[in-house]
Amino acid sequence: MPRAAGAVSPPIVQSSTFAADSAQEFTERALERRGSGFYTRYGNPNHAQVASVLADLEGAETAMVFASGMATITTAVLALVRSGDHVVAQQRHYGGVPSLLLNLLPKFGVHCTQVDQTDTEAFAAAMRPETRLVLVESPSNPLLDITDLRAVSALARDAGALTIADNTFATPVNSRPLAFGADLVWHSATKYLGGHSDLSAGVLAGPADVLDRVWDTAIITGAVLGPVDAWLLLRGLRTLPLRVRQHNSNGLALAHAMRAHPAVAAVHYPGLPDHPAHGVAAAQMDGYGGVVSVELAGGYDAADRFIDGLRLARRAASLGSVETLVVHPATMWQAILRPDQLGDAAMSPGLVRVSAGIEDTDDLVDDVIRSLDALPG
Ligand SMILES: *Cc1c(COP(=O)(O)O)cnc(C)c1O
């Protein structure tokens, strides 16, 4: 992208439209998929710049950016299915994904089977001749369940279905699903990729022929990322490996410290050697991220008090940012999902999801332990 003389930082191309010098050039630009010189809903230079970095990070041929993570998966799924098709997904996903699969897709004659993601055989058993997509998310929100990406991608491929992996929790620093056979990878770039709680964005990365089909739908759904947010996302990516290294250290330290505390009934973190899928996680991850879910022995009230007692961490939705954010899923998700859509353990009243930021590890552990110590015994 051209820069002003001497400018180290790239420009923000805050333009909704781009002039062509001739009718022929105008037409060529209008027809160019994922171009960046026609109209910003069709693509902007800031989109192209950040998408090329994201494609490299995921080892993908190409990538596209969207206005949010949900815009990304909704557009991708709508682009890749038709009436009569079937989708296989996990029982545990980020809450918006089951809403898409169970509330929206049936209106278009597309049906979904959800399976226990820790059981590869369950994916195999759910496949039908009309299965087009297999949606995976590992580690999953909020319980950090692990999917065997290599095994599930292979069985989807054998059945002629595309595997779409939500890599939000792992980030490409910790895991690259395309290397394990997934066809497409997507993120809520609102989380670790942006990393500073100051933007909403999504990304889809994969082969150009599949992204061409998604682009044709994306210009209809129109969930376009603003040029400033694309630029901010690129700024976030410059420190992604540094931040993820600290998130990984803080996540692991919190998992160990909380597990040793008497107020804690269970800790869910794939980096703990006794996590049920630690072996699979270790084979497909280079680090385990900043999100740790903890079940407090004292249930709902203990979870609430624990969050109130924290000084460094804030009670806020979202994750993957430089500051530590904590949520109590029992209070948050009952507003979003129908009761029958709630996974049992994910709604355990004492469950707290801690998204460790990049603060000093000792400060963070001290804060959490002090708040646990203050709970009634
Ligand atoms: C937040 C999140 C999403 C949704 O992304 P938005 O940017 O909020 O639309 C999808 N998947 C996971 C794992 C998430 O944490």
The ligand as an SDF file (V2000), in Angstrom:
LIG
                    3D

 15 15  0  0  0  0  0  0  0  0999 V2000
  -16.5240  -14.1270   20.5980 C   0  0  0  0  0  0  0  0  0  0  0  0
  -16.4640  -15.4160   19.8560 C   0  0  0  0  0  0  0  0  0  0  0  0
  -17.1300  -15.5650   18.6350 C   0  0  0  0  0  0  0  0  0  0  0  0
  -18.0180  -14.4670   18.0560 C   0  0  0  0  0  0  0  0  0  0  0  0
  -17.2820  -13.3840   17.6070 O   0  0  0  0  0  0  0  0  0  0  0  0
  -17.8150  -11.8520   17.5500 P   0  0  0  0  0  0  0  0  0  0  0  0
  -16.6360  -11.1000   17.0800 O   0  0  0  0  0  0  0  0  0  0  0  0
  -18.2710  -11.5080   18.9390 O   0  0  0  0  0  0  0  0  0  0  0  0
  -18.9660  -11.8520   16.5930 O   0  0  0  0  0  0  0  0  0  0  0  0
  -16.9790  -16.7580   17.9600 C   0  0  0  0  0  0  0  0  0  0  0  0
  -16.2480  -17.7770   18.4630 N   0  0  0  0  0  0  0  0  0  0  0  0
  -15.6180  -17.6760   19.6370 C   0  0  0  0  0  0  0  0  0  0  0  0
  -14.8360  -18.8380   20.1510 C   0  0  0  0  0  0  0  0  0  0  0  0
  -15.7060  -16.5060   20.3910 C   0  0  0  0  0  0  0  0  0  0  0  0
  -15.0820  -16.4330   21.5680 O   0  0  0  0  0  0  0  0  0  0  0  0
  1  2  1  0
  2  3  1  0
  2 14  2  0
  3  4  1  0
  3 10  2  0
  4  5  1  0
  5  6  1  0
  6  7  2  0
  6  8  1  0
  6  9  1  0
 10 11  1  0
 11 12  2  0
 12 13  1  0
 12 14  1  0
 14 15  1  0
M  END
$$$$
